[in-house]
Every structure is written in C-alpha cells, then in structure tokens.
Amino acid sequence: MSNVYKVIKSDSEFLTAALSQSEVDILERRGDLAGCIIDCGGPVQKWSPCSVKVADAYYMRNEFEFRMILA
C-alpha cells in the first residue's frame, strides 16, 4: 500500500476519483478489522449517498474509509 493517499468522503471527491480512474483502497472503520484494508485498489465505478462501488463490489459509506492512492 502506498503511503501517499487522500481520504475521500464527499461526492465531489468520489467524482474526481472516478474521472481520474485512480486506485482506491477500502478500509474497515469499526469492529475487529478496524483499520485493516478490506480491498486493495480499483477505480470508483458508482457512488450514492449510502454506498460506493469499487472493483465490482459495493461498500457502505458509513462503514468504510475510502483512500484514493496519489502515488
């Protein structure tokens, strides 16, 4: 995992990530796996107020952290 990333939260940040086809890592926010990477990379395909689709899988926005890899 790269050490250079931006945590994306807003719709405009998800739009930027989708248009740039940047790799996005998904991390668990709570529970036993808090802070662990759940999925390593893939572009944002879709997003809504509740969920984000990355690499053909859906993730709840309030349960996961999304990191756009910058370098």
ChimeraX commands (.cxc) that place a marker at each C-alpha (Angstrom):
marker #1 position 0.00,0.00,0.00 radius 0.5
marker #1 position 1.23,3.45,-0.85 radius 0.5
marker #1 position 1.82,5.93,1.94 radius 0.5
marker #1 position 0.54,8.79,-0.21 radius 0.5
marker #1 position -3.25,8.90,-0.29 radius 0.5
marker #1 position -6.27,11.14,0.20 radius 0.5
marker #1 position -9.27,10.03,2.22 radius 0.5
marker #1 position -12.30,10.64,0.03 radius 0.5
marker #1 position -15.65,11.43,1.63 radius 0.5
marker #1 position -17.64,13.92,-0.44 radius 0.5
marker #1 position -19.50,13.32,-3.71 radius 0.5
marker #1 position -17.12,15.70,-5.49 radius 0.5
marker #1 position -14.12,13.71,-4.26 radius 0.5
marker #1 position -15.72,10.46,-5.48 radius 0.5
marker #1 position -16.37,12.14,-8.84 radius 0.5
marker #1 position -12.71,13.20,-9.06 radius 0.5
marker #1 position -11.55,9.67,-8.21 radius 0.5
marker #1 position -13.92,8.15,-10.78 radius 0.5
marker #1 position -12.93,10.54,-13.58 radius 0.5
marker #1 position -9.22,10.08,-12.92 radius 0.5
marker #1 position -9.65,6.28,-12.63 radius 0.5
marker #1 position -7.45,6.41,-9.51 radius 0.5
marker #1 position -6.88,3.30,-7.44 radius 0.5
marker #1 position -8.98,3.34,-4.26 radius 0.5
marker #1 position -8.29,1.24,-1.17 radius 0.5
marker #1 position -11.14,0.37,1.21 radius 0.5
marker #1 position -10.53,0.14,4.95 radius 0.5
marker #1 position -12.84,-1.12,7.70 radius 0.5
marker #1 position -13.83,1.61,10.17 radius 0.5
marker #1 position -15.24,-0.48,13.03 radius 0.5
marker #1 position -15.22,-3.90,14.58 radius 0.5
marker #1 position -12.47,-6.49,14.77 radius 0.5
marker #1 position -10.98,-5.39,11.44 radius 0.5
marker #1 position -10.95,-1.64,12.16 radius 0.5
marker #1 position -8.08,-0.03,10.26 radius 0.5
marker #1 position -7.50,-3.08,8.08 radius 0.5
marker #1 position -7.56,-2.94,4.31 radius 0.5
marker #1 position -10.58,-4.83,3.01 radius 0.5
marker #1 position -9.94,-4.35,-0.71 radius 0.5
marker #1 position -6.76,-3.15,-2.39 radius 0.5
marker #1 position -7.50,-0.95,-5.27 radius 0.5
marker #1 position -9.76,-0.42,-8.11 radius 0.5
marker #1 position -11.44,2.59,-9.62 radius 0.5
marker #1 position -14.68,4.07,-8.29 radius 0.5
marker #1 position -17.44,2.83,-10.60 radius 0.5
marker #1 position -20.55,4.29,-8.90 radius 0.5
marker #1 position -21.49,6.10,-5.74 radius 0.5
marker #1 position -24.62,7.20,-3.94 radius 0.5
marker #1 position -25.29,8.86,-0.57 radius 0.5
marker #1 position -25.21,5.38,1.01 radius 0.5
marker #1 position -22.72,3.27,-0.93 radius 0.5
marker #1 position -19.73,3.19,-3.25 radius 0.5
marker #1 position -18.97,0.61,-5.94 radius 0.5
marker #1 position -15.27,-0.19,-6.32 radius 0.5
marker #1 position -13.97,-3.09,-8.42 radius 0.5
marker #1 position -17.47,-4.59,-8.84 radius 0.5
marker #1 position -18.20,-4.64,-5.08 radius 0.5
marker #1 position -20.43,-2.30,-3.07 radius 0.5
marker #1 position -19.33,-0.76,0.24 radius 0.5
marker #1 position -21.42,1.27,2.70 radius 0.5
marker #1 position -20.03,4.80,3.04 radius 0.5
marker #1 position -20.66,4.96,6.79 radius 0.5
marker #1 position -18.86,1.65,7.47 radius 0.5
marker #1 position -15.73,2.01,5.36 radius 0.5
marker #1 position -12.98,4.54,4.66 radius 0.5
marker #1 position -12.02,5.16,1.05 radius 0.5
marker #1 position -8.46,6.19,0.22 radius 0.5
marker #1 position -7.51,7.46,-3.23 radius 0.5
marker #1 position -3.93,6.48,-3.96 radius 0.5
marker #1 position -1.93,9.53,-5.08 radius 0.5
marker #1 position 1.49,7.99,-5.75 radius 0.5
marker link #1:1,2 radius 0.2
marker link #1:2,3 radius 0.2
marker link #1:3,4 radius 0.2
marker link #1:4,5 radius 0.2
marker link #1:5,6 radius 0.2
marker link #1:6,7 radius 0.2
marker link #1:7,8 radius 0.2
marker link #1:8,9 radius 0.2
marker link #1:9,10 radius 0.2
marker link #1:10,11 radius 0.2
marker link #1:11,12 radius 0.2
marker link #1:12,13 radius 0.2
marker link #1:13,14 radius 0.2
marker link #1:14,15 radius 0.2
marker link #1:15,16 radius 0.2
marker link #1:16,17 radius 0.2
marker link #1:17,18 radius 0.2
marker link #1:18,19 radius 0.2
marker link #1:19,20 radius 0.2
marker link #1:20,21 radius 0.2
marker link #1:21,22 radius 0.2
marker link #1:22,23 radius 0.2
marker link #1:23,24 radius 0.2
marker link #1:24,25 radius 0.2
marker link #1:25,26 radius 0.2
marker link #1:26,27 radius 0.2
marker link #1:27,28 radius 0.2
marker link #1:28,29 radius 0.2
marker link #1:29,30 radius 0.2
marker link #1:30,31 radius 0.2
marker link #1:31,32 radius 0.2
marker link #1:32,33 radius 0.2
marker link #1:33,34 radius 0.2
marker link #1:34,35 radius 0.2
marker link #1:35,36 radius 0.2
marker link #1:36,37 radius 0.2
marker link #1:37,38 radius 0.2
marker link #1:38,39 radius 0.2
marker link #1:39,40 radius 0.2
marker link #1:40,41 radius 0.2
marker link #1:41,42 radius 0.2
marker link #1:42,43 radius 0.2
marker link #1:43,44 radius 0.2
marker link #1:44,45 radius 0.2
marker link #1:45,46 radius 0.2
marker link #1:46,47 radius 0.2
marker link #1:47,48 radius 0.2
marker link #1:48,49 radius 0.2
marker link #1:49,50 radius 0.2
marker link #1:50,51 radius 0.2
marker link #1:51,52 radius 0.2
marker link #1:52,53 radius 0.2
marker link #1:53,54 radius 0.2
marker link #1:54,55 radius 0.2
marker link #1:55,56 radius 0.2
marker link #1:56,57 radius 0.2
marker link #1:57,58 radius 0.2
marker link #1:58,59 radius 0.2
marker link #1:59,60 radius 0.2
marker link #1:60,61 radius 0.2
marker link #1:61,62 radius 0.2
marker link #1:62,63 radius 0.2
marker link #1:63,64 radius 0.2
marker link #1:64,65 radius 0.2
marker link #1:65,66 radius 0.2
marker link #1:66,67 radius 0.2
marker link #1:67,68 radius 0.2
marker link #1:68,69 radius 0.2
marker link #1:69,70 radius 0.2
marker link #1:70,71 radius 0.2
view
